[in-house]
């Protein structure tokens, strides 16, 4: 349930469905970047960081990134 900054992970936000995101971890923020450029990155700071749950690191996909 931990990843290095810049790695792909399955993430659950506020108890909703899991989603694939590139996770960027900063001192005061978690940034979730979508693989689809049509969707903007989501930034979670302060208490909002608590609603982001990293389920696991993605180690293989069947798509070229």
C-alpha positions as CSV (number, residue, x, y, z in Angstrom):
1,X,0.0,0.0,0.0
2,X,3.0,2.3,-0.5
3,X,4.6,3.5,-3.7
4,X,7.5,5.7,-4.7
5,X,6.7,9.1,-6.2
6,X,6.0,8.7,-10.0
7,X,4.9,5.1,-9.9
8,X,1.6,3.7,-11.1
9,X,-0.9,2.5,-8.4
10,X,-4.4,1.5,-7.9
11,X,-6.0,4.3,-5.8
12,X,-9.3,4.5,-4.0
13,X,-10.5,8.1,-3.4
14,X,-13.1,8.6,-0.6
15,X,-14.1,4.9,-0.6
16,X,-15.2,5.0,-4.3
17,X,-14.1,2.6,-7.0
18,X,-10.4,1.9,-7.5
19,X,-8.7,3.7,-10.4
20,X,-5.2,3.6,-12.0
21,X,-3.2,6.7,-11.4
22,X,0.4,7.9,-11.4
23,X,1.1,9.0,-7.9
24,X,3.3,12.0,-7.1
25,X,4.0,12.3,-3.4
26,X,5.2,15.7,-2.1
27,X,5.8,16.9,1.4
28,X,2.4,18.5,1.7
29,X,0.4,17.0,-1.2
30,X,-0.5,13.9,-3.1
31,X,-1.0,14.4,-6.8
32,X,-2.8,11.8,-8.8
33,X,-2.2,12.0,-12.5
34,X,-4.5,10.3,-15.0
35,X,-3.0,8.3,-18.0
36,X,-5.7,10.0,-20.1
37,X,-4.6,13.6,-20.8
38,X,-8.3,14.7,-21.1
39,X,-8.5,14.4,-17.3
40,X,-6.6,17.0,-15.2
41,X,-4.4,15.9,-12.3
42,X,-6.1,15.9,-8.9
43,X,-4.2,17.4,-5.9
44,X,-5.0,16.5,-2.3
45,X,-3.5,18.6,0.5
46,X,-4.0,18.9,4.2
47,X,-6.8,16.7,5.7
48,X,-7.9,15.8,2.1
49,X,-4.8,13.5,1.9
50,X,-6.6,11.2,4.3
51,X,-9.3,10.3,1.7
52,X,-6.7,8.9,-0.7
53,X,-6.0,5.2,-0.1
54,X,-3.2,3.5,-2.2
55,X,-4.3,-0.1,-2.6
56,X,-1.2,-1.3,-4.4
57,X,1.6,-0.7,-6.8
58,X,1.0,-1.7,-10.4
59,X,3.8,-4.0,-11.5
60,X,2.5,-4.9,-15.0
61,X,0.0,-3.6,-17.5
62,X,-1.0,-4.8,-21.0
63,X,-0.7,-1.3,-22.5
64,X,2.4,0.8,-23.4
65,X,2.6,3.9,-21.3
